Amino acid sequence: MKKIDLYKVLISPIITEKANTLAEKYNQVSFKVLKSATKIDVKNAFELVFEAKVNSVRLLNVKGKTKRFGGFTGRRVDWKKAYICLMPGQNFDLASNQK
């Protein structure tokens, strides 16, 4: 992908208790990414934006929930989640990477 397109791959970080546990125990971070993103795209985008070396990437398709709105049924959109495992010695702190 082009360098400009790589900035669009990572949509937002996922900040939950599970994500914090993964970060502390296994040196992993989780992000919401584009539906069309591949492992290589996610790795290159993370290394470009946050300047940290990536060991591996796991992708997960999250299915949208079916919800009811009064008498109508609707469905939330499907999305893709990435678990990014950092190299040993690398660290990632979202708050310190703000520019």
Rosetta blueprint (number, residue, H / E / L):
1 M L
2 K L
3 K H
4 I H
5 D H
6 L H
7 Y L
8 K L
9 V L
10 L E
11 I E
12 S E
13 P E
14 I L
15 I L
16 T L
17 E H
18 K H
19 A H
20 N H
21 T H
22 L H
23 A H
24 E H
25 K H
26 Y H
27 N L
28 Q E
29 V E
30 S E
31 F E
32 K E
33 V E
34 L L
35 K L
36 S L
37 A L
38 T L
39 K H
40 I H
41 D H
42 V H
43 K H
44 N H
45 A H
46 F H
47 E H
48 L H
49 V H
50 F H
51 E L
52 A L
53 K L
54 V E
55 N E
56 S E
57 V E
58 R E
59 L E
60 L E
61 N E
62 V E
63 K L
64 G L
65 K L
66 T E
67 K E
68 R E
69 F E
70 G L
71 G L
72 F E
73 T E
74 G E
75 R E
76 R L
77 V L
78 D L
79 W E
80 K E
81 K E
82 A E
83 Y E
84 I E
85 C E
86 L E
87 M L
88 P L
89 G L
90 Q L
91 N L
92 F L
93 D L
94 L L
95 A H
96 S H
97 N H
98 Q L
99 K L
